[in-house]
Amino acid sequence: MQDRVIDYYLPEGTTATSVPDTCHTAVTSGDDPTIGHYACTLPLWAKPDLKVDFPFRLRVDRVVPDATGSVTVHPHSDRSTTFDPNLRNNTAKVVLNPAD
């Protein structure tokens, strides 16, 4: 089992009004300063089929059609391919205000 970190980039036009205790504001080189970025840690060791909620509350400050953020799971170690051989499925989109 590997300890993991989750990066959450808020959809454009939003602000987090409530953030889980296991998350903190993050800044990474190349980040757009107008987009909120949070780094979250799992409260326990990751294992297959683990389900964990990260209840963020967002405020829509500006309506942006199809405003898209993302969630990405990163391993803490280089041994992640042993635990997670398919790293291509570690990112998901977060879409607000869909135009359709």
MMTF fields as JSON, N, C-alpha, C and O atoms, coordinates in Angstrom:
{
  "mmtfVersion": "1.0.0",
  "mmtfProducer": "UNKNOWN",
  "numBonds": 399,
  "numAtoms": 400,
  "numGroups": 100,
  "numChains": 1,
  "numModels": 1,
  "chainsPerModel": [1],
  "groupsPerChain": [100],
  "chainIdList": ["A"],
  "bondAtomList": [4, 2, 8, 6, 12, 10, 16, 14, 20, 18, 24, 22, 28, 26, 32, 30, 36, 34, 40, 38, 44, 42, 48, 46, 52, 50, 56, 54, 60, 58, 64, 62, 68, 66, 72, 70, 76, 74, 80, 78, 84, 82, 88, 86, 92, 90, 96, 94, 100, 98, 104, 102, 108, 106, 112, 110, 116, 114, 120, 118, 124, 122, 128, 126, 132, 130, 136, 134, 140, 138, 144, 142, 148, 146, 152, 150, 156, 154, 160, 158, 164, 162, 168, 166, 172, 170, 176, 174, 180, 178, 184, 182, 188, 186, 192, 190, 196, 194, 200, 198, 204, 202, 208, 206, 212, 210, 216, 214, 220, 218, 224, 222, 228, 226, 232, 230, 236, 234, 240, 238, 244, 242, 248, 246, 252, 250, 256, 254, 260, 258, 264, 262, 268, 266, 272, 270, 276, 274, 280, 278, 284, 282, 288, 286, 292, 290, 296, 294, 300, 298, 304, 302, 308, 306, 312, 310, 316, 314, 320, 318, 324, 322, 328, 326, 332, 330, 336, 334, 340, 338, 344, 342, 348, 346, 352, 350, 356, 354, 360, 358, 364, 362, 368, 366, 372, 370, 376, 374, 380, 378, 384, 382, 388, 386, 392, 390, 396, 394],
  "bondOrderList": [1, 1, 1, 1, 1, 1, 1, 1, 1, 1, 1, 1, 1, 1, 1, 1, 1, 1, 1, 1, 1, 1, 1, 1, 1, 1, 1, 1, 1, 1, 1, 1, 1, 1, 1, 1, 1, 1, 1, 1, 1, 1, 1, 1, 1, 1, 1, 1, 1, 1, 1, 1, 1, 1, 1, 1, 1, 1, 1, 1, 1, 1, 1, 1, 1, 1, 1, 1, 1, 1, 1, 1, 1, 1, 1, 1, 1, 1, 1, 1, 1, 1, 1, 1, 1, 1, 1, 1, 1, 1, 1, 1, 1, 1, 1, 1, 1, 1, 1],
  "groupList": [{"groupName": "MET", "atomNameList": ["N", "CA", "C", "O"], "elementList": ["N", "C", "C", "O"], "formalChargeList": [0, 0, 0, 0], "bondAtomList": [1, 0, 2, 1, 3, 2], "bondOrderList": [1, 1, 2], "singleLetterCode": "M", "chemCompType": "L-PEPTIDE LINKING"}, {"groupName": "GLN", "atomNameList": ["N", "CA", "C", "O"], "elementList": ["N", "C", "C", "O"], "formalChargeList": [0, 0, 0, 0], "bondAtomList": [1, 0, 2, 1, 3, 2], "bondOrderList": [1, 1, 2], "singleLetterCode": "Q", "chemCompType": "L-PEPTIDE LINKING"}, {"groupName": "ASP", "atomNameList": ["N", "CA", "C", "O"], "elementList": ["N", "C", "C", "O"], "formalChargeList": [0, 0, 0, 0], "bondAtomList": [1, 0, 2, 1, 3, 2], "bondOrderList": [1, 1, 2], "singleLetterCode": "D", "chemCompType": "L-PEPTIDE LINKING"}, {"groupName": "ARG", "atomNameList": ["N", "CA", "C", "O"], "elementList": ["N", "C", "C", "O"], "formalChargeList": [0, 0, 0, 0], "bondAtomList": [1, 0, 2, 1, 3, 2], "bondOrderList": [1, 1, 2], "singleLetterCode": "R", "chemCompType": "L-PEPTIDE LINKING"}, {"groupName": "VAL", "atomNameList": ["N", "CA", "C", "O"], "elementList": ["N", "C", "C", "O"], "formalChargeList": [0, 0, 0, 0], "bondAtomList": [1, 0, 2, 1, 3, 2], "bondOrderList": [1, 1, 2], "singleLetterCode": "V", "chemCompType": "L-PEPTIDE LINKING"}, {"groupName": "ILE", "atomNameList": ["N", "CA", "C", "O"], "elementList": ["N", "C", "C", "O"], "formalChargeList": [0, 0, 0, 0], "bondAtomList": [1, 0, 2, 1, 3, 2], "bondOrderList": [1, 1, 2], "singleLetterCode": "I", "chemCompType": "L-PEPTIDE LINKING"}, {"groupName": "TYR", "atomNameList": ["N", "CA", "C", "O"], "elementList": ["N", "C", "C", "O"], "formalChargeList": [0, 0, 0, 0], "bondAtomList": [1, 0, 2, 1, 3, 2], "bondOrderList": [1, 1, 2], "singleLetterCode": "Y", "chemCompType": "L-PEPTIDE LINKING"}, {"groupName": "LEU", "atomNameList": ["N", "CA", "C", "O"], "elementList": ["N", "C", "C", "O"], "formalChargeList": [0, 0, 0, 0], "bondAtomList": [1, 0, 2, 1, 3, 2], "bondOrderList": [1, 1, 2], "singleLetterCode": "L", "chemCompType": "L-PEPTIDE LINKING"}, {"groupName": "PRO", "atomNameList": ["N", "CA", "C", "O"], "elementList": ["N", "C", "C", "O"], "formalChargeList": [0, 0, 0, 0], "bondAtomList": [1, 0, 2, 1, 3, 2], "bondOrderList": [1, 1, 2], "singleLetterCode": "P", "chemCompType": "L-PEPTIDE LINKING"}, {"groupName": "GLU", "atomNameList": ["N", "CA", "C", "O"], "elementList": ["N", "C", "C", "O"], "formalChargeList": [0, 0, 0, 0], "bondAtomList": [1, 0, 2, 1, 3, 2], "bondOrderList": [1, 1, 2], "singleLetterCode": "E", "chemCompType": "L-PEPTIDE LINKING"}, {"groupName": "GLY", "atomNameList": ["N", "CA", "C", "O"], "elementList": ["N", "C", "C", "O"], "formalChargeList": [0, 0, 0, 0], "bondAtomList": [1, 0, 2, 1, 3, 2], "bondOrderList": [1, 1, 2], "singleLetterCode": "G", "chemCompType": "PEPTIDE LINKING"}, {"groupName": "THR", "atomNameList": ["N", "CA", "C", "O"], "elementList": ["N", "C", "C", "O"], "formalChargeList": [0, 0, 0, 0], "bondAtomList": [1, 0, 2, 1, 3, 2], "bondOrderList": [1, 1, 2], "singleLetterCode": "T", "chemCompType": "L-PEPTIDE LINKING"}, {"groupName": "ALA", "atomNameList": ["N", "CA", "C", "O"], "elementList": ["N", "C", "C", "O"], "formalChargeList": [0, 0, 0, 0], "bondAtomList": [1, 0, 2, 1, 3, 2], "bondOrderList": [1, 1, 2], "singleLetterCode": "A", "chemCompType": "L-PEPTIDE LINKING"}, {"groupName": "SER", "atomNameList": ["N", "CA", "C", "O"], "elementList": ["N", "C", "C", "O"], "formalChargeList": [0, 0, 0, 0], "bondAtomList": [1, 0, 2, 1, 3, 2], "bondOrderList": [1, 1, 2], "singleLetterCode": "S", "chemCompType": "L-PEPTIDE LINKING"}, {"groupName": "CYS", "atomNameList": ["N", "CA", "C", "O"], "elementList": ["N", "C", "C", "O"], "formalChargeList": [0, 0, 0, 0], "bondAtomList": [1, 0, 2, 1, 3, 2], "bondOrderList": [1, 1, 2], "singleLetterCode": "C", "chemCompType": "L-PEPTIDE LINKING"}, {"groupName": "HIS", "atomNameList": ["N", "CA", "C", "O"], "elementList": ["N", "C", "C", "O"], "formalChargeList": [0, 0, 0, 0], "bondAtomList": [1, 0, 2, 1, 3, 2], "bondOrderList": [1, 1, 2], "singleLetterCode": "H", "chemCompType": "L-PEPTIDE LINKING"}, {"groupName": "TRP", "atomNameList": ["N", "CA", "C", "O"], "elementList": ["N", "C", "C", "O"], "formalChargeList": [0, 0, 0, 0], "bondAtomList": [1, 0, 2, 1, 3, 2], "bondOrderList": [1, 1, 2], "singleLetterCode": "W", "chemCompType": "L-PEPTIDE LINKING"}, {"groupName": "LYS", "atomNameList": ["N", "CA", "C", "O"], "elementList": ["N", "C", "C", "O"], "formalChargeList": [0, 0, 0, 0], "bondAtomList": [1, 0, 2, 1, 3, 2], "bondOrderList": [1, 1, 2], "singleLetterCode": "K", "chemCompType": "L-PEPTIDE LINKING"}, {"groupName": "PHE", "atomNameList": ["N", "CA", "C", "O"], "elementList": ["N", "C", "C", "O"], "formalChargeList": [0, 0, 0, 0], "bondAtomList": [1, 0, 2, 1, 3, 2], "bondOrderList": [1, 1, 2], "singleLetterCode": "F", "chemCompType": "L-PEPTIDE LINKING"}, {"groupName": "ASN", "atomNameList": ["N", "CA", "C", "O"], "elementList": ["N", "C", "C", "O"], "formalChargeList": [0, 0, 0, 0], "bondAtomList": [1, 0, 2, 1, 3, 2], "bondOrderList": [1, 1, 2], "singleLetterCode": "N", "chemCompType": "L-PEPTIDE LINKING"}],
  "groupTypeList": [0, 1, 2, 3, 4, 5, 2, 6, 6, 7, 8, 9, 10, 11, 11, 12, 11, 13, 4, 8, 2, 11, 14, 15, 11, 12, 4, 11, 13, 10, 2, 2, 8, 11, 5, 10, 15, 6, 12, 14, 11, 7, 8, 7, 16, 12, 17, 8, 2, 7, 17, 4, 2, 18, 8, 18, 3, 7, 3, 4, 2, 3, 4, 4, 8, 2, 12, 11, 10, 13, 4, 11, 4, 15, 8, 15, 13, 2, 3, 13, 11, 11, 18, 2, 8, 19, 7, 3, 19, 19, 11, 12, 17, 4, 4, 7, 19, 8, 12, 2],
  "groupIdList": [1, 2, 3, 4, 5, 6, 7, 8, 9, 10, 11, 12, 13, 14, 15, 16, 17, 18, 19, 20, 21, 22, 23, 24, 25, 26, 27, 28, 29, 30, 31, 32, 33, 34, 35, 36, 37, 38, 39, 40, 41, 42, 43, 44, 45, 46, 47, 48, 49, 50, 51, 52, 53, 54, 55, 56, 57, 58, 59, 60, 61, 62, 63, 64, 65, 66, 67, 68, 69, 70, 71, 72, 73, 74, 75, 76, 77, 78, 79, 80, 81, 82, 83, 84, 85, 86, 87, 88, 89, 90, 91, 92, 93, 94, 95, 96, 97, 98, 99, 100],
  "secStructList": [7, 7, 7, 3, 3, 3, 3, 3, 3, 7, 7, 6, 6, 3, 3, 3, 3, 3, 7, 7, 6, 6, 3, 3, 3, 7, 7, 7, 6, 6, 7, 7, 6, 6, 1, 7, 3, 3, 3, 3, 3, 7, 1, 1, 7, 7, 7, 6, 6, 7, 7, 7, 7, 7, 7, 7, 3, 3, 3, 3, 1, 1, 7, 7, 6, 6, 3, 3, 3, 3, 3, 3, 3, 3, 3, 1, 1, 6, 6, 2, 2, 2, 2, 7, 1, 7, 4, 4, 4, 1, 3, 3, 3, 3, 3, 3, 1, 7, 7, 7],
  "xCoordList": [0.836, 0.0, 0.886, 1.937, 0.456, 1.227, 0.443, -0.769, 1.123, 0.534, 0.382, 1.288, -0.73, -0.999, -1.281, -1.648, -1.105, -1.463, -2.424, -2.25, -3.446, -4.429, -4.31, -4.341, -4.175, -4.203, -5.583, -6.115, -6.174, -7.492, -7.377, -7.063, -7.633, -7.672, -9.133, -9.881, -9.541, -10.928, -11.305, -10.455, -12.559, -13.02, -12.895, -13.057, -12.612, -12.492, -13.757, -14.869, -13.577, -14.706, -15.241, -16.275, -14.551, -15.025, -14.001, -12.815, -14.512, -13.685, -14.116, -15.311, -13.165, -13.496, -13.887, -13.128, -15.075, -15.527, -15.393, -15.466, -15.198, -14.972, -14.052, -14.293, -13.002, -11.972, -11.783, -11.759, -11.65, -11.423, -10.16, -9.22, -10.15, -9.011, -7.712, -6.633, -7.794, -6.595, -6.093, -5.229, -6.629, -6.232, -5.684, -6.074, -4.774, -4.222, -3.967, -3.818, -3.918, -3.628, -2.249, -1.31, -2.141, -0.868, -0.551, -1.45, 0.717, 1.174, 2.274, 3.255, 2.092, 3.073, 3.575, 2.821, 4.816, 5.377, 4.482, 4.12, 4.135, 3.294, 1.804, 1.001, 1.409, -0.007, -0.516, 0.207, -1.749, -2.436, -2.89, -3.666, -2.431, -2.782, -4.273, -4.724, -5.04, -6.48, -7.268, -8.474, -6.615, -7.264, -6.828, -5.634, -7.786, -7.461, -6.868, -7.344, -5.839, -5.159, -4.992, -4.465, -5.443, -5.339, -4.638, -4.831, -3.817, -3.178, -3.812, -3.908, -4.238, -4.906, -4.163, -3.635, -4.128, -3.534, -4.636, -5.631, -4.438, -5.38, -5.164, -4.024, -6.233, -6.084, -5.586, -5.388, -5.382, -4.913, -4.188, -4.184, -3.585, -2.872, -3.846, -4.94, -3.451, -4.291, -4.234, -3.214, -5.342, -5.413, -6.397, -7.181, -6.382, -7.325, -8.769, -9.131, -9.577, -11.004, -11.296, -12.424, -10.31, -10.533, -11.445, -11.248, -12.422, -13.314, -13.17, -13.383, -12.805, -12.609, -13.287, -13.169, -14.001, -14.633, -13.768, -13.143, -13.747, -13.111, -14.177, -14.283, -14.968, -16.111, -15.715, -15.652, -15.455, -15.21, -16.55, -17.467, -16.667, -17.804, -17.249, -16.251, -17.926, -17.479, -18.514, -19.717, -18.034, -18.894, -18.619, -17.466, -19.678, -19.528, -19.47, -20.469, -18.301, -18.097, -18.413, -18.846, -18.188, -18.382, -18.815, -18.16, -19.916, -20.394, -19.516, -19.408, -18.899, -18.06, -18.638, -18.569, -19.211, -19.751, -18.677, -17.557, -19.037, -18.129, -16.843, -15.774, -16.945, -15.77, -15.226, -15.952, -13.961, -13.38, -12.187, -11.256, -12.234, -11.107, -10.656, -11.078, -9.806, -9.347, -8.926, -8.592, -8.955, -8.47, -7.465, -7.766, -6.278, -5.239, -4.655, -4.331, -4.524, -3.905, -2.45, -2.15, -1.546, -0.108, 0.447, 0.063, 1.334, 2.001, 3.078, 3.633, 3.368, 4.458, 5.805, 6.848, 5.791, 7.066, 7.126, 6.109, 8.305, 8.504, 8.081, 8.101, 7.702, 7.291, 5.81, 5.242, 5.175, 3.729, 3.261, 2.134, 4.08, 3.627, 3.425, 2.695, 4.057, 3.81, 2.386, 1.678, 1.986, 0.666, -0.4, -1.52, -0.05, -0.995, -0.367, 0.248, -0.515, 0.138, -0.49, 0.115, -1.679, -2.334, -2.423, -3.455, -1.353, -1.314, -2.13, -2.337, -2.596, -3.37, -4.755, -5.371, -5.265, -6.609, -6.589, -7.536, -5.539, -5.408, -5.89, -5.709, -6.501, -6.992, -8.453, -8.858, -9.234, -10.634, -10.949, -10.365, -11.868, -12.325, -13.424, -14.187, -13.483, -14.559, -15.186, -14.545, -16.444, -17.074, -18.279, -19.151, -18.321, -19.448, -20.061, -19.391, -21.3, -21.991, -21.942, -21.558, -22.325, -22.257, -23.138, -24.251, -22.625, -23.336, -24.482, -25.401, -24.456, -25.51, -26.689, -27.659],
  "yCoordList": [-1.172, 0.0, 1.243, 1.265, 2.273, 3.497, 4.683, 4.772, 5.581, 6.831, 7.714, 7.756, 8.409, 9.181, 10.641, 10.988, 11.487, 12.892, 13.19, 12.697, 14.002, 14.375, 15.866, 16.662, 16.251, 17.656, 17.967, 17.238, 19.055, 19.486, 20.92, 21.824, 21.123, 22.448, 22.827, 22.139, 23.922, 24.359, 24.774, 25.248, 24.602, 25.119, 26.65, 27.308, 27.198, 28.64, 29.344, 28.862, 30.488, 31.268, 30.841, 31.347, 29.905, 29.438, 29.726, 29.93, 29.733, 29.862, 28.784, 28.533, 28.15, 27.158, 27.902, 28.734, 27.598, 28.211, 27.253, 27.671, 25.977, 24.965, 23.909, 23.403, 23.591, 22.673, 21.568, 21.86, 20.313, 19.226, 19.459, 20.115, 18.924, 19.085, 18.529, 18.991, 17.554, 16.921, 17.616, 17.083, 18.812, 19.559, 20.926, 21.499, 21.435, 22.764, 23.443, 22.781, 24.773, 25.531, 25.138, 24.982, 24.98, 24.594, 25.531, 26.061, 25.724, 26.495, 25.692, 25.306, 25.449, 24.699, 25.589, 26.404, 25.442, 26.204, 26.052, 24.939, 27.165, 27.121, 27.217, 27.301, 27.209, 27.354, 28.726, 29.718, 28.778, 30.032, 30.565, 29.895, 31.747, 32.245, 32.54, 32.719, 32.593, 32.842, 31.554, 31.609, 30.4, 29.1, 28.523, 28.348, 28.228, 27.636, 26.247, 25.456, 25.951, 24.654, 24.17, 24.886, 22.956, 22.348, 21.01, 20.269, 20.707, 19.4, 18.701, 19.271, 17.473, 16.711, 15.403, 14.807, 14.966, 13.672, 12.748, 13.185, 11.493, 10.504, 10.346, 10.355, 10.204, 10.063, 8.687, 8.437, 7.798, 6.445, 5.929, 6.588, 4.783, 4.206, 3.824, 3.33, 4.053, 3.699, 2.204, 1.557, 1.669, 0.255, 0.111, 1.029, -0.988, -1.157, -0.987, -1.435, -0.343, -0.12, 0.805, 0.828, 1.563, 2.515, 3.639, 4.159, 4.01, 5.119, 6.167, 5.879, 7.389, 8.485, 9.718, 9.996, 10.462, 11.703, 12.892, 12.901, 13.889, 15.164, 16.232, 16.777, 16.534, 17.436, 18.917, 19.591, 19.399, 20.822, 21.518, 20.941, 22.748, 23.605, 24.724, 25.365, 24.936, 25.969, 27.067, 26.822, 28.266, 29.406, 29.776, 29.906, 29.941, 30.374, 31.895, 32.556, 32.449, 33.895, 34.481, 35.627, 33.672, 34.119, 32.903, 31.862, 33.031, 31.904, 31.781, 32.703, 30.622, 30.299, 29.027, 27.969, 29.104, 27.87, 26.786, 27.031, 25.597, 24.446, 24.705, 24.23, 25.449, 25.694, 24.34, 23.531, 24.106, 22.789, 22.87, 23.647, 22.062, 21.868, 20.425, 19.72, 19.991, 18.599, 18.075, 18.83, 16.762, 16.044, 15.011, 14.234, 15.007, 14.061, 13.391, 14.061, 12.079, 11.307, 11.065, 10.584, 11.408, 11.223, 10.274, 10.362, 9.38, 8.541, 9.34, 10.291, 8.956, 9.577, 8.97, 9.56, 7.806, 7.15, 6.727, 6.693, 6.41, 5.951, 4.497, 3.989, 3.827, 2.427, 2.288, 1.206, 3.376, 3.38, 2.408, 1.92, 2.104, 1.203, -0.216, -0.995, -0.56, -1.859, -1.912, -2.905, -0.836, -0.757, -0.35, -0.86, 0.561, 1.116, 1.083, 2.061, -0.027, -0.151, 0.724, 0.886, 1.293, 2.12, 3.557, 3.965, 4.323, 5.691, 6.638, 7.793, 6.174, 7.025, 7.353, 8.313, 6.593, 6.849, 7.563, 7.438, 8.296, 8.961, 10.411, 11.124, 10.858, 12.225, 12.212, 11.417, 13.109, 13.269, 14.756, 15.581, 15.089, 16.474, 16.772, 15.889, 18.025, 18.544, 19.666, 20.691, 19.484, 20.462, 21.088, 20.385, 22.426, 23.193, 24.023, 24.319, 24.386, 25.23, 24.656, 25.351, 23.402, 22.828, 23.612, 24.014, 23.822, 24.609, 23.813, 24.409, 22.502, 21.68, 21.498, 20.834],
  "zCoordList": [0.0, 0.0, 0.0, 0.641, -0.72, -0.851, -0.312, -0.509, 0.359, 0.796, -0.45, -1.282, -0.59, -1.796, -1.479, -0.357, -2.482, -2.408, -3.544, -4.659, -3.259, -4.265, -4.522, -3.585, -5.787, -6.189, -6.709, -7.546, -6.217, -6.663, -7.15, -6.376, -8.432, -9.029, -9.198, -9.892, -8.564, -8.624, -10.04, -10.794, -10.404, -11.694, -11.722, -10.694, -12.881, -13.054, -12.562, -12.778, -11.9, -11.43, -10.073, -9.636, -9.383, -8.079, -6.982, -7.239, -5.745, -4.555, -3.579, -3.419, -2.93, -1.896, -0.618, -0.121, -0.091, 1.158, 2.337, 3.492, 2.046, 3.071, 2.472, 1.377, 3.205, 2.725, 3.761, 4.957, 3.345, 4.305, 5.146, 4.696, 6.353, 7.263, 6.693, 7.063, 5.807, 5.258, 4.0, 3.304, 3.698, 2.491, 2.883, 3.9, 2.061, 2.289, 0.949, -0.078, 0.974, -0.238, -0.741, 0.039, -2.054, -2.654, -3.808, -4.462, -4.044, -5.198, -5.856, -5.22, -7.135, -7.902, -9.027, -9.561, -9.381, -10.488, -11.715, -12.095, -12.321, -13.509, -13.207, -14.136, -11.922, -11.572, -11.985, -11.893, -12.438, -12.696, -11.339, -10.658, -10.925, -9.592, -9.41, -8.279, -10.486, -10.371, -10.164, -9.925, -10.25, -10.067, -8.726, -8.484, -7.856, -6.558, -6.723, -7.537, -5.956, -5.999, -4.566, -3.714, -4.312, -2.987, -3.097, -4.061, -2.095, -1.981, -0.781, 0.306, -0.994, 0.058, 0.281, -0.658, 1.524, 1.834, 2.321, 2.899, 2.081, 2.585, 4.087, 4.552, 4.838, 6.283, 6.697, 7.886, 5.745, 6.018, 4.795, 3.755, 4.897, 3.766, 2.668, 2.942, 1.435, 0.292, 0.057, 0.296, -0.412, -0.746, -1.903, -2.148, -2.607, -3.709, -3.233, -2.145, -4.051, -3.801, -2.618, -2.127, -2.154, -1.076, -1.567, -2.665, -0.777, -1.097, -0.004, 1.174, -0.399, 0.538, -0.036, -1.23, 0.812, 0.386, 0.785, 1.846, -0.087, 0.202, -0.025, -1.124, 1.007, 0.837, 0.787, 1.815, -0.402, -0.628, -0.831, -1.414, -0.357, -0.697, -1.564, -1.233, -2.678, -3.602, -3.722, -3.638, -3.917, -4.219, -5.673, -6.084, -6.437, -7.828, -7.81, -7.528, -8.111, -8.133, -9.502, -9.627, -10.508, -11.883, -12.681, -12.638, -13.411, -14.21, -15.452, -16.26, -15.575, -16.728, -17.33, -16.704, -18.539, -19.128, -19.199, -19.647, -18.753, -18.75, -17.964, -18.346, -16.88, -16.037, -15.582, -15.004, -15.846, -15.597, -14.657, -14.872, -13.623, -12.731, -12.87, -13.787, -11.969, -12.055, -10.693, -9.78, -10.594, -9.422, -9.926, -10.833, -9.336, -9.739, -8.501, -7.521, -8.548, -7.471, -7.848, -8.94, -6.923, -7.139, -6.081, -4.915, -6.465, -5.464, -4.736, -5.287, -3.512, -2.76, -3.124, -2.844, -3.741, -4.031, -5.488, -6.179, -5.938, -7.312, -7.494, -8.615, -6.423, -6.514, -6.846, -6.7, -7.292, -7.499, -8.56, -8.474, -9.562, -10.618, -10.105, -10.719, -8.994, -8.394, -7.848, -8.013, -7.201, -6.598, -7.623, -7.594, -8.518, -9.481, -10.872, -11.298, -11.577, -12.882, -13.973, -15.033, -13.752, -14.753, -14.254, -13.72, -14.422, -13.943, -14.828, -14.455, -15.987, -16.904, -16.357, -16.818, -15.396, -14.881, -13.528, -12.752, -13.244, -11.948, -11.958, -10.971, -13.061, -13.168, -13.603, -14.452, -13.006, -13.387, -13.509, -12.807, -14.397, -14.56, -13.545, -13.151, -13.136, -12.3, -13.12, -13.351, -13.568, -14.454, -13.772, -13.262, -13.767, -13.25, -14.381, -15.37, -14.237, -15.206, -16.618, -17.559, -16.767, -18.121, -19.087, -18.747, -20.288, -21.298, -21.909, -22.471, -21.819, -22.435, -21.519, -21.886]
}
